[in-house]
Amino acid sequence: METIHGAPSYSLSSGLVTLYVTKDGGHLAPVKFKIDDRIISPYALAPWLPDEIDPSLPVLLKSLRGDFLCLPFGPQADGPPHGETANAAWKFVSQDDHSLTLEIEASDVSAKITKTLSVRPGETAVYLTHHIDGLEGDWSYGTHPILDLSNLPAGSARLSVSPFRWASVYPEYFSNPADGAHQQLEIGAIFSDLSEVPLADGGTTDLSYYPSNAKSDDLVMMVSEASTPEQPFAWSACVFDGYVWFALKNPTEFPATMFWLSNGGRSAAPWNSRHTARIGIEDICSHFCDSVDVSRKDLLHNLGIPCTRNFSKDQPVTLKNIQAVAAVSRKFGKVDSIVPVSETEIQITSENGDMVTMPLDWKFVAGC
């Protein structure tokens, strides 16, 4: 075990990927990928060390970085925000040349969760499995990848997601001015295109370009279209400088993708307006970032959008995701599609018609 950015962490290094996972909270970061002649590290680390902030704050904030499982998603009355899975200690189970397995007995949800992170020879991808055993009742959950774009010029990264059937800005204040925070998007605005999202002061903004010049923290949620045989997974993507980070999911397991656009809009500690040019690209089954109690109210039922999943303690559930990178040209633009082209390959196509093919076991998350 190594101490990485102030947090004791497990590690796995194989082929083209080296990754670290914090013992407390199970946060995945940094992850170093080798593409062509570059070593890239897209996941964010908080601009503070765990022992530099108020010790009464949850581990979630002390060690904030990369990706972690949220179960439940959001705050809860009788446990830490985003659950013990994002805050408590994960125990080492096993490791081999290509995988690392950890587990946690989460008392807040009375369930055992087994986390396995795997890599494959010749691939720049991380395969994430969360096996949930003993969980009972209706629960929200989600992933929480946070990417760091702070070394890029404003507006130079490009964001996109697979086709969605409904999308909205968070329906209340996400960054309340009364708390010294600021947001730029119109509360509760419904939109159909990331390039035209309503602003609070009128007009629209194009969220496919990031980071913006606005000092703000905003939240939007897009509900993915269902899988089809031709498009057996949903996806999200962020194009950096010469590479793309992307995530694949089964939209039945994770109905929505949420963008947390964190660009210095929070002035309270520990943020202190320094958490800038970060973006959370979170695959969820939840009512936005609300508490599990709010998600259980099923507020989007009339739209056919689930905000929780019913679990039975006698029927374990396995959730799977893929997070990966691929080299692209510096003029690639935003991702327009990600589709399978064989049993073991995908093709990433840009808005400009440029195409990149890479090896990937997309069937790992396939919904059809």
C-alpha positions, -999 to 999 in steps of 0.1 A, spaced: 0 0 0 12 35 -9 2 70 3 -10 89 -27 -20 126 -24 -22 120 14 -44 89 13 -33 53 18 -40 35 -15 -40 1 -31 -24 -1 -66 -26 -22 -98 -2 -18 -127 -4 -39 -158 5 -32 -194 -8 2 -204 -26 11 -171 -15 20 -136 -42 28 -111 -46 36 -74 -76 32 -51 -78 48 -17 -83 25 12 -108 49 28 -137 55 4 -125 34 -25 -117 64 -46 -101 55 -80 -73 80 -88 -48 87 -102 -50 64 -132 -21 66 -156 -27 55 -191 0 50 -218 -12 60 -252 13 63 -281 43 81 -265 23 98 -237 14 91 -201 -19 107 -194 -38 110 -161 -73 124 -166 -88 119 -131 -89 148 -107 -73 150 -73 -87 176 -49 -66 208 -46 -61 199 -9 -46 170 11 -68 151 35 -51 164 66 -53 200 54 -90 205 59 -115 203 89 -111 168 104 -149 167 111 -156 166 73 -164 133 58 -137 112 41 -156 119 8 -143 155 10 -110 148 26 -99 124 -1 -120 136 -30 -107 123 -63 -114 102 -93 -143 77 -93 -161 60 -64 -193 40 -58 -221 60 -43 -246 37 -24 -269 55 -17 -263 84 -41 -264 118 -23 -270 126 13 -287 103 38 -302 108 72 -283 80 90 -250 78 72 -223 98 54 -230 115 20 -228 91 -9 -227 62 16 -201 43 35 -189 30 1 -175 65 -6 -162 71 30 -154 39 50 -125 15 47 -124 -11 19 -106 -43 28 -81 -60 4 -94 -94 -9 -72 -105 -37 -50 -93 -66 -34 -108 -97 -16 -95 -127 -47 -79 -142 -72 -73 -113 -77 -59 -78 -106 -69 -56 -117 -51 -24 -148 -54 -3 -167 -35 23 -194 -44 49 -215 -12 47 -235 -8 78 -256 21 65 -271 -1 38 -266 -35 56 -249 -50 26 -216 -63 14 -201 -48 -17 -173 -63 -36 -153 -40 -59 -132 -55 -87 -110 -33 -110 -96 -51 -140 -74 -42 -170 -68 -62 -202 -36 -67 -222 -33 -41 -250 -62 -20 -237 -63 15 -222 -94 7 -201 -105 0 -166 -134 -25 -161 -153 -18 -129 -175 -44 -112 -195 -38 -80 -212 -69 -66 -239 -60 -41 -250 -87 -17 -277 -85 10 -292 -51 1 -329 -48 7 -354 -21 -4 -354 9 -28 -320 25 -31 -303 51 -53 -267 46 -65 -242 58 -90 -206 62 -102 -187 95 -96 -158 100 -120 -142 135 -116 -119 147 -144 -94 175 -142 -93 199 -171 -74 227 -152 -44 225 -175 -65 232 -206 -75 266 -220 -111 277 -214 -135 260 -238 -110 236 -253 -123 203 -239 -154 189 -256 -182 170 -238 -209 148 -252 -232 119 -243 -251 93 -262 -287 102 -273 -309 111 -244 -347 113 -241 -350 139 -213 -326 164 -197 -328 191 -171 -308 215 -149 -311 207 -112 -346 218 -102 -335 238 -71 -304 259 -63 -274 236 -67 -251 265 -57 -270 288 -34 -258 325 -32 -269 324 4 -240 300 10 -215 321 -9 -219 299 -40 -227 307 -76 -243 289 -106 -250 301 -141 -277 278 -154 -315 284 -151 -330 263 -122 -351 234 -135 -346 243 -172 -355 215 -196 -332 211 -226 -328 188 -256 -293 197 -267 -261 203 -246 -253 232 -270 -284 251 -259 -289 250 -221 -308 280 -206 -289 305 -185 -303 320 -153 -298 355 -167 -313 348 -201 -301 332 -233 -283 299 -235 -249 284 -232 -231 255 -249 -221 230 -223 -202 209 -249 -173 233 -244 -156 232 -211 -142 247 -189 -161 279 -192 -150 313 -180 -178 315 -155 -170 309 -119 -198 286 -111 -209 251 -100 -238 236 -119 -256 203 -123 -274 188 -152 -289 154 -158 -295 135 -191 -317 104 -192 -302 79 -217 -321 63 -245 -326 26 -241 -302 1 -256 -308 -15 -290 -290 -44 -308 -272 -18 -329 -264 5 -299 -260 -20 -270 -246 5 -245 -249 42 -236 -218 64 -233 -203 97 -222 -171 113 -234 -147 142 -227 -121 151 -254 -89 165 -240 -58 176 -259 -51 147 -282 -71 120 -263 -106 112 -253 -118 98 -219 -151 79 -222 -174 57 -201 -197 30 -212 -228 18 -193 -260 -3 -195 -288 24 -194 -311 -1 -177 -287 -3 -147 -278 34 -149 -307 54 -164 -291 88 -163 -258 106 -167 -251 137 -146 -226 165 -153 -213 182 -122 -196 213 -137 -174 224 -109 -155 256 -118 -148 276 -86 -184 284 -78 -182 273 -41 -164 297 -18 -170 278 15 -144 255 30 -129 233 18 -137 245 -17 -125 281 -12 -132 288 -49 -102 266 -58 -120 235 -72 -119 247 -108 -121 232 -142 -133 198 -128 -162 179 -142 -180 149 -127 -195 126 -153 -216 104 -132 -238 75 -143 -266 72 -118 -300 58 -108 -311 87 -86 -331 119 -86 -302 142 -95 -279 146 -65 -308 145 -40 -310 123 -9 -321 87 -11 -353 98 7 -361 122 -21 -352 97 -48 -377 72 -32 -405 97 -38 -402 87 -75 -407 123 -87 -400 114 -123 -424 85 -125 -447 103 -150 -418 105 -174 -410 68 -169 -376 76 -153 -366 55 -123 -348 72 -94 -342 41 -73 -339 4 -78 -356 -23 -57 -331 -47 -42 -337 -80 -25 -313 -94 0 -317 -128 -15 -308 -116 -50 -273 -102 -54 -269 -75 -80 -237 -68 -101 -232 -33 -116 -206 -29 -144 -189 1 -160 -160 7 -184 -139 38 -182 -112 42 -209 -91 65 -230 -81 66 -267 -57 87 -287 -74 112 -311 -61 140 -333 -60 175 -317 -87 186 -341 -110 157 -334 -138 178 -319 -165 163 -297 -175 127 -299 -206 121 -320 -209 83 -315 -193 52 -299 -205 19 -315 -193 -17 -316 -176 -27 -349 -168 -63 -339 -171 -86 -309 -139 -70 -294 -137 -35 -309 -155 -1 -308 -153 28 -331 -154 64 -318 -165 90 -344 -162 127 -340 -185 155 -351 -160 161 -380 -163 125 -392 -129 114 -379 -129 78 -367 -108 59 -341 -111 21 -336 -98 5 -304 -99 -29 -288 -125 -31 -260 -147 -58 -245 -179 -37 -248 -201 -68 -241 -190 -63 -205 -217 -36 -201 -240 -45 -230 -276 -40 -224 -289 -60 -254 
